């Protein structure tokens, strides 16, 4: 799957307009992350287990 074919979801924790907006797109073996205000800019991808570990640290 190309990154242009991904379905992106804005984080419910993103702020309402002061610049903190994160989007994620999930695939079976990868979680892609980008800045929603710059969708053509840099993005990174991690394994689902790494993403789950990151999220577990936020709660």
Secondary structure, 3 states (H helix, E strand, C coil): CCHHHCCCEECCCCCCCCCCCEEEEECCCCEEEEEHHHCCCCEEEECHHHHHHHHHCCC
